[in-house]
Amino acid sequence: MPKVDLRYYCYVCGHPVDLTPVAPIAPNFSHVEMKCKNCGDGTHLMLTTCPECKKGVKYILSDFDFPEEVQRLSGAYVKLIGGIKNSLKDVVDEFNVPLPKRWSAKFNCDCGAAYQTEILLPQIED
């Protein structure tokens, strides 16, 4: 997995933050929480690398832990749908709600490859 030299400038105070995170080959990604040494502000970074050329690095910046938020929100939805299904088991023979299996972000690399990174989502247990 390639390491990437990055310089990020804090959104709050403008102080530079240097880091060298690992950027896995897509569809995998790494998650890094960056803390500004000057003001303490935190920013989350998701990184992935093009599976074709292994050079093109794409990233997503967020104020919150995006993978954790996706898991938490989709988990709450799955729990809600599971509860509804359970409460209707004596009323209907079959209750199905299609649930996405993954969240994904699509990218295009300078080498011409199109690829995506993904987060697997919780599913209803039978």
DRENMAR-483360 format. One record per residue (C-alpha): x, y, z. Coordinates in steps of 0.05 Angstrom, whole numbers, padded with zeros to 5 digits, always signed. Layout:
<sites>
XYZ
...
</sites>
This chain:
<sites>
+00000+00000+00000
+00030+00067-00020
+00044+00120+00031
+00026+00191+00012
+00060+00255+00035
+00005+00306+00050
+00004+00377+00076
-00063+00398+00102
-00079+00469+00125
-00125+00473+00185
-00193+00502+00169
-00195+00539+00235
-00126+00571+00242
-00091+00557+00176
-00033+00521+00210
+00000+00468+00165
-00008+00395+00186
+00040+00346+00153
+00026+00271+00152
+00044+00208+00113
-00017+00162+00114
-00024+00096+00079
-00072+00096+00019
-00097+00025+00006
-00117+00000-00063
-00191+00011-00078
-00243-00012-00060
-00208-00010+00008
-00193+00056+00042
-00157+00082+00103
-00185+00130+00154
-00141+00181+00190
-00161+00232+00242
-00117+00294+00236
-00108+00341+00295
-00080+00411+00287
-00022+00419+00336
-00036+00494+00338
-00110+00498+00356
-00131+00425+00367
-00184+00424+00312
-00196+00354+00284
-00211+00333+00212
-00222+00263+00185
-00191+00238+00120
-00209+00177+00079
-00158+00155+00027
-00157+00105-00030
-00111+00089-00089
-00127+00073-00161
-00127-00003-00170
-00101+00003-00242
-00040+00049-00238
-00031+00046-00162
-00010+00120-00164
-00074+00161-00166
-00095+00177-00095
-00165+00204-00080
-00189+00229-00013
-00251+00253+00024
-00245+00305+00080
-00299+00309+00133
-00310+00342+00201
-00336+00276+00228
-00315+00203+00225
-00352+00187+00160
-00344+00111+00161
-00370+00108+00233
-00428+00154+00217
-00448+00112+00157
-00446+00049+00199
-00485+00081+00257
-00540+00110+00213
-00548+00048+00170
-00547+00005+00234
-00604+00046+00263
-00644+00038+00198
-00632-00037+00197
-00654-00042+00270
-00717-00002+00254
-00735-00046+00193
-00719-00109+00234
-00766-00085+00289
-00822-00072+00239
-00811-00140+00207
-00813-00173+00275
-00877-00137+00296
-00912-00158+00231
-00892-00232+00233
-00962-00253+00257
-00998-00206+00208
-00963-00217+00141
-00929-00279+00111
-00872-00241+00080
-00842-00172+00094
-00782-00152+00052
-00748-00084+00048
-00689-00080+00001
-00627-00056+00039
-00564-00032+00004
-00504-00077+00018
-00453-00022+00013
-00441+00053+00010
-00394+00072-00046
-00359+00133-00075
-00338+00132-00148
-00273+00162-00173
-00237+00174-00239
-00162+00170-00242
-00116+00210-00288
-00094+00143-00318
-00166+00135-00345
-00190+00082-00296
-00257+00089-00261
-00262+00057-00192
-00297+00062-00126
-00286+00054-00051
-00339+00024-00007
-00363+00013+00064
-00402-00051+00077
-00468-00038+00111
-00505-00078+00165
-00559-00126+00143
-00621-00155+00177
-00605-00222+00209
-00657-00276+00197
</sites>
